[in-house]
Amino acid sequence: MEFGDLVINPARQRCTHSGTEARLTSREFAVLVHLARRAGEVVPKREILEQVWDTAYEGDLNVVEVHVSALRRKIDAPFGRAAVETIRGAGYRLAADGG
């Protein structure tokens, strides 16, 4: 999957931005892949939680925010990009062009 300079390879569980590999945890990678499958669309936090965590997960919904924040530090901040957008009150969106 390619989104501008952001390349996601689910089979290898690998992500690169501008040719530089971003070292993501398995959970961060799963969040990114879920957003990538719906690139350009707003994905609600609840949906991310249900798809990436176990459906029986009873913890705080803010765990999604924590992982999205980590993704931004690893795939956006070092490159001055904003691939992962927050849509207030709705969820998150991966920019179709990679930010």
Helices and strands as residue ranges (DSSP letters): E 2-3, E 6-9, E 14-17, E 20-22, H 26-37, H 45-52, H 62-71, I 72-76, G 77-79, E 84-87, E 91-94
